[in-house]
Amino acid sequence: MEKGTGTGTGTGECRTCGRPIETGGRPGRTASYCSQACRQRAYRERRQPDGLPVEELIAGIGGRLRQLRLAPAPAFRADVEAVSAQFARLRRLARLAGTGEGTTATSGVTDATQNVTPPAVTNPPRVTDPPGVTNPPHDEHAFVALTEEYRRELRAHCYRLLGSYDEAEDLTQEAFLRAWRAWETSGAIEHPRAWLYKIATHVCLDFLRKHHRRPTTYEPVPGLDSGDGPPPPRLPWLQPFPDDQLPDAPAPQHQPDVQAVASETLELLFLTAIQRLPPRQRAAVILRDVAGWSAQETADLLGSSLASANSAVQRGRSALRTALPERREDWAAAEPTAEDLALLERYMDASARADIDAMVELVREDAVLTMPPNPFWFTTRDALFAFVRPNLDPASPLYAGHWRHIPVHANGQLAVAGYLRRPGTSVHRAQVIDVLRVEGGGIAEITTFEPHLFASFGLPMTLPGSDEFPAPSRPTG
């Protein structure tokens, strides 16, 4: 849903480019950016670089460019994607350095690779770790094939640990960079899946040690009625995950008596709950109950004793049971029903027609709306629509424009990508991704994300002005 503009008058400066802007709108809200482009740029630049030295990054890019192969096609594609990701990180460092915000961009950091040398895994091969796999050092083709085989699985693993798609993407690439360094100097690797999981897990734990963040609760916003419900958890770093990027095959299922989470679960409710756990405890639960590792394997991957790993898993499971609904089916991701899909169609249609009354009927009275990373939140339908109604009503002076929505699939939940055509313009521009939780035949929760991840969902940033548009095919990931 569109976030409203403010009231009050005056002038201010755009936080991104510094150009003067008119402030106005409702109490407690003032304009921060002069354009949607500046708003998206600011969002992308909020995160600091991950600390990889510039010299090392440049050397890595140069090495990959010299090794590019036009054939076979899958290897060429994988090499280009790896170089593109490294170039994106280099651009972030350069941009921050150019604005004076990246003074630490070129500072060296201790290479944590020394902590993730290829493990001597002594457990028997798993069904997902083909027996007898060995990888000669310096075999680039084998390494590319290995990374492509486990890329999706490791990205989803990092996302569960971090709750951020951007960070999961970056740290998955960092894990492969560390793996490549170790690959060049190691002998045969008996169990590559365990090896890669250990590297990726420690990359994420290193990141979490540097960024001491835990979920808080939303604070009241001056001049804004958020409703009379309890403030929901706040995770400013939370981002959606495209379902079509999930692993092609789910991780192994567990015994029915394990009261944690099904392997395919990425629902925002679970992510919010597990982010409350300390990092190593979080990693232990995810490795044991999501990724499918045994107790001993989990201990080996974490580099801890079996007793310590079991203790972390038990404490984590206990904390999750208090944070999640009692019945698993109340929170585990599941295929939407025909009724859910019909509800989504009515929601999109009502929004396109600016039929506010029809939208109200689709939302539960106790609905919750949050907008990470923004501080705005609502815990009742009345408060929610009091906030957005002026932006949806064409007769209102605060009318934001005409909406078009495209159904997408994120975190195993219903979701829509919202495009907004502002008054006086002819193009619908990417505005929000709304992830919906449906309960009891109504929309119980809306989590609204900013639009910079449209490309990750395979979506364009603009749509033509016509109200007619093709619905995308359903992701199969």
C-alpha positions as CSV (number, residue, x, y, z in Angstrom):
1,M,0.0,0.0,0.0
2,E,1.1,3.5,-0.7
3,K,2.7,5.4,2.0
4,G,1.1,8.8,2.4
5,T,2.6,12.2,2.0
6,G,2.5,14.8,4.7
7,T,0.6,17.8,5.7
8,G,1.9,21.2,6.8
9,T,3.8,23.5,4.6
10,G,7.3,24.7,4.0
11,T,10.5,23.7,2.2
12,G,13.2,21.2,2.8
13,E,16.1,19.5,1.1
14,C,16.1,16.1,-0.6
15,R,18.1,13.7,1.6
16,T,19.7,12.2,-1.6
17,C,20.5,15.1,-4.0
18,G,20.0,18.1,-1.7
19,R,17.6,19.8,-4.1
20,P,14.8,21.9,-2.4
21,I,11.4,20.2,-2.0
22,E,8.0,21.3,-0.8
23,T,7.0,19.7,2.4
24,G,3.3,19.0,3.1
25,G,0.8,16.3,4.0
26,R,-0.5,14.9,7.2
27,P,0.7,15.5,10.7
28,G,4.0,13.8,11.6
29,R,5.1,13.2,8.1
30,T,7.3,15.3,5.8
31,A,8.7,14.7,2.4
32,S,12.3,13.4,2.5
33,Y,13.0,12.9,-1.2
34,C,12.3,15.0,-4.3
35,S,11.6,12.0,-6.6
36,Q,11.1,8.3,-6.6
37,A,14.5,7.8,-8.1
38,C,16.2,9.6,-5.2
39,R,14.1,7.6,-2.7
40,Q,15.2,4.3,-4.3
41,R,18.8,5.4,-4.4
42,A,18.7,6.3,-0.7
43,Y,17.3,2.9,0.1
44,R,20.1,1.1,-1.8
45,E,22.8,3.2,-0.1
46,R,21.6,2.6,3.5
47,R,23.6,-0.5,3.9
48,Q,27.3,-0.2,4.5
49,P,29.7,-2.3,2.4
50,D,30.5,-5.6,3.7
51,G,34.2,-4.9,4.4
52,L,35.9,-6.7,1.6
53,P,39.1,-4.7,0.7
54,V,38.8,-2.9,-2.6
55,E,42.2,-4.2,-3.8
56,E,41.2,-7.8,-3.2
57,L,37.9,-7.3,-4.9
58,I,39.5,-5.7,-8.0
59,A,42.0,-8.5,-8.2
60,G,39.2,-11.1,-8.0
61,I,37.3,-9.4,-10.8
62,G,40.4,-9.3,-12.9
63,G,41.0,-12.9,-12.4
64,R,37.5,-13.9,-13.3
65,L,37.5,-11.7,-16.4
66,R,40.7,-13.4,-17.6
67,Q,39.1,-16.8,-17.1
68,L,35.8,-16.2,-18.8
69,R,34.8,-19.0,-21.2
70,L,32.2,-18.8,-24.0
71,A,31.5,-22.5,-23.7
72,P,29.9,-24.5,-22.3
73,A,27.0,-22.1,-22.0
74,P,26.1,-22.9,-18.3
75,A,29.7,-22.2,-17.3
76,F,29.8,-18.9,-19.2
77,R,26.5,-17.8,-17.6
78,A,27.8,-18.7,-14.1
79,D,31.0,-16.8,-14.7
80,V,29.3,-13.7,-16.0
81,E,26.8,-13.7,-13.1
82,A,29.7,-14.0,-10.6
83,V,31.6,-11.1,-12.2
84,S,28.4,-9.0,-12.3
85,A,27.8,-9.5,-8.6
86,Q,31.4,-8.4,-7.8
87,F,31.1,-5.4,-10.1
88,A,27.9,-4.4,-8.2
89,R,29.7,-4.5,-4.9
90,L,32.6,-2.5,-6.4
91,R,30.1,0.1,-7.6
92,R,28.6,0.4,-4.0
93,L,32.1,0.9,-2.6
94,A,32.9,3.6,-5.2
95,R,29.6,5.4,-4.7
96,L,30.1,5.5,-0.9
97,A,33.7,6.7,-1.3
98,G,32.6,9.4,-3.7
99,T,30.0,10.8,-1.3
100,G,32.4,10.7,1.6
101,E,30.3,8.0,3.3
102,G,32.6,5.1,2.5
103,T,35.8,6.0,4.4
104,T,36.0,2.5,5.6
105,A,35.4,1.0,2.1
106,T,39.1,0.4,1.5
107,S,40.1,-0.6,4.9
108,G,41.4,-4.1,5.4
109,V,39.6,-6.7,7.4
110,T,40.9,-10.0,8.7
111,D,40.2,-12.7,6.1
112,A,37.9,-15.1,7.9
113,T,38.8,-17.8,5.4
114,Q,41.2,-19.1,8.0
115,N,38.2,-20.1,10.1
116,V,36.5,-22.1,7.3
117,T,39.1,-24.3,5.8
118,P,37.6,-27.4,4.2
119,P,36.4,-29.6,7.1
120,A,37.3,-33.2,7.5
121,V,33.8,-34.4,7.7
122,T,33.7,-37.9,9.2
123,N,30.0,-38.6,8.9
124,P,28.7,-41.0,6.2
125,P,27.7,-39.4,2.9
126,R,24.1,-38.0,2.9
127,V,21.6,-38.5,0.1
128,T,22.2,-34.9,-0.8
129,D,25.9,-35.3,-0.7
130,P,26.7,-37.8,-3.5
131,P,29.2,-40.3,-2.3
132,G,32.6,-40.5,-3.9
133,V,32.6,-36.9,-5.1
134,T,36.1,-35.5,-5.2
135,N,37.3,-32.2,-6.6
136,P,40.8,-31.8,-7.9
137,P,42.3,-28.4,-6.9
138,H,42.3,-25.6,-9.6
139,D,39.5,-27.4,-11.6
140,E,37.4,-24.4,-12.5
141,H,34.7,-26.3,-14.4
142,A,34.1,-28.5,-11.4
143,F,34.0,-25.5,-9.1
144,V,31.5,-23.7,-11.3
145,A,29.3,-26.8,-11.4
146,L,29.5,-27.1,-7.7
147,T,28.5,-23.5,-7.0
148,E,25.6,-23.7,-9.4
149,E,24.3,-26.9,-7.9
150,Y,24.1,-25.4,-4.4
151,R,23.7,-21.7,-5.1
152,R,19.9,-21.6,-4.5
153,E,20.1,-23.7,-1.4
154,L,22.8,-21.6,0.1
155,R,21.1,-18.3,-0.7
156,A,17.9,-19.5,1.0
157,H,20.0,-20.7,4.0
158,C,21.7,-17.3,4.2
159,Y,18.4,-15.5,3.9
160,R,16.9,-17.4,6.8
161,L,19.9,-16.5,8.9
162,L,19.8,-12.8,7.9
163,G,16.2,-11.9,6.9
164,S,17.5,-9.7,4.1
165,Y,17.5,-10.7,0.4
166,D,20.3,-8.2,-0.5
167,E,22.5,-9.5,2.3
168,A,21.8,-13.1,1.5
169,E,22.8,-12.5,-2.1
170,D,26.0,-10.7,-1.2
171,L,27.1,-13.2,1.5
172,T,26.3,-16.2,-0.7
173,Q,28.7,-14.6,-3.2
174,E,31.2,-14.0,-0.5
175,A,31.0,-17.6,0.6
176,F,31.8,-18.7,-2.9
177,L,34.7,-16.4,-3.0
178,R,36.1,-17.9,0.2
179,A,35.4,-21.3,-1.2
180,W,37.3,-20.6,-4.3
181,R,40.4,-19.4,-2.3
182,A,40.3,-22.6,-0.3
183,W,39.6,-24.7,-3.4
184,E,42.9,-23.5,-5.0
185,T,45.0,-24.8,-2.1
186,S,43.0,-27.8,-0.9
187,G,43.1,-31.4,-1.9
188,A,40.0,-33.5,-2.6
189,I,36.9,-32.4,-0.8
190,E,34.9,-35.5,0.4
191,H,31.6,-33.8,1.1
192,P,31.2,-30.6,-0.8
193,R,27.7,-29.7,0.4
194,A,28.9,-29.8,4.1
195,W,31.9,-27.8,3.1
196,L,29.9,-25.1,1.4
197,Y,27.3,-25.0,4.2
198,K,30.1,-24.5,6.8
199,I,31.6,-21.6,4.8
200,A,28.3,-19.9,4.2
201,T,27.2,-20.3,7.8
202,H,30.4,-18.8,9.1
203,V,30.2,-15.9,6.6
204,C,26.8,-15.1,8.0
205,L,27.9,-15.5,11.6
206,D,30.8,-13.1,10.9
207,F,28.4,-10.6,9.4
208,L,26.0,-10.9,12.4
209,R,28.9,-10.4,14.9
210,K,29.7,-7.1,13.2
211,H,26.1,-6.0,13.1
212,H,24.5,-6.3,16.5
213,R,20.8,-6.2,15.6
214,R,17.8,-7.7,17.2
215,P,14.1,-7.1,16.5
216,T,12.6,-4.3,18.5
217,T,9.0,-3.1,18.6
218,Y,7.5,-0.2,16.7
219,E,7.4,3.1,18.5
220,P,4.5,5.5,18.3
221,V,4.8,8.0,15.5
222,P,3.9,11.6,16.6
223,G,0.7,12.7,15.0
224,L,-0.1,9.3,13.6
225,D,-2.9,7.0,14.9
226,S,-1.5,3.5,14.6
227,G,-4.5,1.7,16.2
228,D,-5.0,0.3,19.7
229,G,-3.3,-3.1,19.1
230,P,0.1,-4.0,20.5
231,P,3.1,-2.7,18.5
232,P,4.3,-5.4,16.2
233,P,8.0,-6.5,16.0
234,R,10.2,-4.2,13.9
235,L,13.0,-5.5,11.7
236,P,14.2,-2.6,9.5
237,W,16.4,-5.0,7.5
238,L,13.6,-7.4,6.6
239,Q,13.1,-8.0,2.8
240,P,11.0,-10.4,0.7
241,F,12.4,-13.5,-1.0
242,P,11.2,-14.5,-4.5
243,D,9.7,-18.0,-4.4
244,D,11.0,-18.8,-7.9
245,Q,14.6,-18.6,-6.4
246,L,14.0,-21.4,-3.9
247,P,15.9,-24.7,-4.4
248,D,14.5,-27.0,-7.0
249,A,14.3,-29.8,-4.5
250,P,13.4,-29.2,-0.8
251,A,15.9,-30.2,1.9
252,P,15.2,-33.5,3.7
253,Q,12.1,-33.6,5.9
254,H,12.4,-34.3,9.6
255,Q,10.5,-36.6,12.0
256,P,7.0,-35.5,13.0
257,D,8.0,-34.9,16.6
258,V,10.4,-32.1,15.7
259,Q,8.5,-29.0,16.6
260,A,10.3,-26.4,14.6
261,V,9.7,-25.5,11.0
262,A,9.2,-27.3,7.7
263,S,12.2,-27.2,5.4
264,E,10.4,-25.0,2.8
265,T,9.2,-22.4,5.3
266,L,10.2,-18.8,4.5
267,E,7.1,-17.1,5.9
268,L,7.7,-13.7,7.4
269,L,6.2,-14.8,10.7
270,F,8.9,-17.4,11.1
271,L,11.7,-15.1,9.9
272,T,10.6,-12.5,12.4
273,A,10.6,-15.0,15.2
274,I,13.9,-16.7,14.5
275,Q,15.6,-13.3,14.2
276,R,15.1,-12.9,17.9
277,L,17.5,-15.8,18.6
278,P,21.2,-15.2,19.2
279,P,23.1,-15.8,15.9
280,R,24.7,-19.2,16.8
281,Q,21.5,-20.4,18.3
282,R,19.7,-19.3,15.2
283,A,22.2,-21.1,13.0
284,A,21.9,-24.3,15.0
285,V,18.1,-24.4,14.7
286,I,18.2,-23.6,10.9
287,L,20.9,-26.2,10.2
288,R,19.2,-28.9,12.3
289,D,15.5,-28.3,11.6
290,V,15.5,-26.5,8.2
291,A,18.6,-27.5,6.2
292,G,18.3,-31.1,7.4
293,W,21.6,-31.8,9.1
294,S,22.0,-34.4,11.9
295,A,23.0,-33.3,15.4
296,Q,26.6,-34.4,14.9
297,E,26.7,-32.7,11.4
298,T,25.3,-29.5,12.9
299,A,28.0,-29.5,15.6
300,D,30.7,-30.1,13.0
301,L,29.4,-27.3,10.8
302,L,29.4,-24.9,13.7
303,G,32.7,-26.0,15.0
304,S,31.3,-26.8,18.4
305,S,30.8,-29.9,20.6
306,L,27.8,-32.1,20.2
307,A,26.5,-31.1,23.6
308,S,26.8,-27.4,22.8
309,A,25.1,-27.7,19.5
310,N,22.2,-29.8,21.0
311,S,21.8,-27.2,23.8
312,A,21.6,-24.4,21.2
313,V,19.0,-26.2,19.2
314,Q,16.9,-27.0,22.2
315,R,17.0,-23.4,23.5
316,G,16.1,-22.1,20.1
317,R,13.2,-24.5,19.6
318,S,11.8,-23.5,23.0
319,A,12.0,-19.8,22.1
320,L,10.3,-20.4,18.8
321,R,7.5,-22.3,20.4
322,T,6.7,-19.2,22.5
323,A,6.9,-16.9,19.5
324,L,4.9,-18.9,16.9
325,P,1.3,-20.2,16.9
326,E,0.9,-23.5,18.6
327,R,-0.3,-25.4,15.5
328,R,2.2,-25.7,12.7
329,E,-0.3,-25.2,10.0
330,D,-1.1,-21.8,11.4
331,W,2.3,-20.5,10.2
332,A,3.9,-23.0,7.9
333,A,4.0,-21.9,4.2
334,A,1.3,-23.7,2.1
335,E,-0.1,-23.5,-1.4
336,P,-2.8,-20.8,-1.5
337,T,-6.3,-22.1,-1.8
338,A,-8.7,-21.2,-4.6
339,E,-10.4,-18.9,-2.0
340,D,-7.1,-17.2,-1.3
341,L,-6.4,-16.5,-4.9
342,A,-10.0,-15.2,-5.5
343,L,-9.4,-12.9,-2.5
344,L,-6.2,-11.6,-4.1
345,E,-8.0,-10.9,-7.4
346,R,-10.7,-8.9,-5.6
347,Y,-8.0,-7.0,-3.7
348,M,-6.2,-6.0,-6.9
349,D,-9.4,-5.2,-8.7
350,A,-10.7,-3.0,-5.9
351,S,-7.4,-1.1,-5.7
352,A,-7.3,-0.5,-9.5
353,R,-10.9,0.9,-9.3
354,A,-10.1,2.9,-6.2
355,D,-13.0,1.1,-4.6
356,I,-12.0,1.8,-1.0
357,D,-15.2,0.2,0.5
358,A,-14.5,-3.0,-1.4
359,M,-10.9,-3.1,-0.1
360,V,-12.1,-2.5,3.5
361,E,-14.3,-5.6,3.2
362,L,-11.3,-7.8,2.3
363,V,-9.2,-6.7,5.3
364,R,-9.8,-8.0,8.8
365,E,-10.6,-5.6,11.6
366,D,-7.5,-6.6,13.5
367,A,-5.2,-6.3,10.4
368,V,-1.6,-5.3,10.9
369,L,0.4,-3.2,8.3
370,T,4.1,-2.6,8.6
371,M,6.5,-1.0,6.1
372,P,10.1,-2.0,6.7
373,P,12.5,-0.2,6.9
374,N,10.1,2.7,7.5
375,P,8.8,3.4,11.1
376,F,5.0,3.5,10.1
377,W,2.7,0.7,11.4
378,F,-1.0,0.1,12.0
379,T,-2.8,-2.5,14.0
380,T,-6.4,-2.0,13.1
381,R,-8.3,-1.8,9.9
382,D,-9.7,1.6,10.9
383,A,-6.3,3.1,11.6
384,L,-4.9,1.6,8.4
385,F,-7.5,3.0,6.1
386,A,-7.6,6.4,7.8
387,F,-4.0,6.6,6.8
388,V,-4.2,5.4,3.2
389,R,-7.8,6.5,2.2
390,P,-6.7,10.1,1.2
391,N,-4.1,8.6,-1.1
392,L,-6.5,6.2,-2.8
393,D,-9.5,8.6,-3.2
394,P,-9.4,10.4,-6.5
395,A,-11.4,13.3,-4.9
396,S,-8.8,13.9,-2.2
397,P,-6.2,16.6,-2.7
398,L,-3.7,14.0,-1.4
399,Y,-4.6,11.5,-4.1
400,A,-1.4,9.6,-5.1
401,G,-2.5,8.3,-8.5
402,H,-3.8,5.1,-10.2
403,W,-2.7,1.7,-9.0
404,R,-2.0,-1.4,-10.9
405,H,-1.0,-4.7,-9.2
406,I,0.7,-7.8,-10.5
407,P,0.5,-11.0,-8.5
408,V,3.9,-12.3,-7.4
409,H,5.0,-15.1,-5.0
410,A,7.2,-14.2,-2.0
411,N,8.1,-16.1,1.1
412,G,5.5,-18.8,0.4
413,Q,2.8,-16.2,0.7
414,L,0.4,-14.3,-1.5
415,A,2.0,-11.1,-2.7
416,V,1.5,-8.3,-5.2
417,A,3.8,-5.8,-6.9
418,G,2.2,-2.4,-6.9
419,Y,2.8,0.2,-9.7
420,L,1.6,3.8,-9.4
421,R,0.8,6.2,-12.1
422,R,0.8,9.6,-10.5
423,P,-1.5,12.4,-11.7
424,G,-0.3,14.0,-14.9
425,T,1.9,11.2,-15.9
426,S,1.4,8.3,-18.4
427,V,3.6,5.6,-16.9
428,H,3.0,3.3,-13.9
429,R,6.2,3.1,-11.9
430,A,7.3,0.5,-9.4
431,Q,6.2,1.5,-5.9
432,V,5.8,-1.4,-3.4
433,I,5.8,-5.1,-2.9
434,D,3.0,-6.1,-0.6
435,V,3.3,-9.6,1.1
436,L,0.0,-10.7,2.4
437,R,-1.0,-13.1,5.2
438,V,-4.6,-14.4,4.8
439,E,-6.4,-15.8,7.8
440,G,-10.1,-16.6,8.3
441,G,-11.0,-15.5,4.8
442,G,-9.5,-12.0,5.2
443,I,-6.2,-10.2,4.9
444,A,-4.7,-10.3,8.4
445,E,-1.3,-8.8,7.7
446,I,0.3,-6.7,5.0
447,T,4.0,-6.2,4.9
448,T,4.9,-3.4,2.5
449,F,8.4,-3.3,1.0
450,E,10.2,-0.7,-1.0
451,P,10.6,-1.3,-4.8
452,H,14.3,-1.8,-5.3
453,L,13.9,-5.6,-5.4
454,F,11.5,-5.6,-8.4
455,A,14.3,-6.8,-10.6
456,S,14.9,-9.7,-8.3
457,F,11.3,-10.8,-8.9
458,G,11.8,-10.5,-12.6
459,L,9.6,-7.4,-12.8
460,P,10.1,-4.2,-14.8
461,M,10.4,-0.9,-13.1
462,T,7.7,0.7,-15.2
463,L,4.5,-0.4,-17.0
464,P,2.7,1.4,-19.8
465,G,-0.1,3.6,-18.9
466,S,-2.8,1.3,-20.2
467,D,-5.0,-0.4,-17.7
468,E,-4.5,-3.7,-19.6
469,F,-1.5,-5.8,-18.7
470,P,-0.7,-9.5,-18.9
471,A,-0.5,-11.5,-15.7
472,P,2.9,-13.1,-15.2
473,S,3.1,-16.9,-15.2
474,R,3.2,-18.5,-11.8
475,P,6.7,-19.2,-10.5
476,T,7.6,-22.8,-10.1
477,G,10.6,-22.5,-7.8
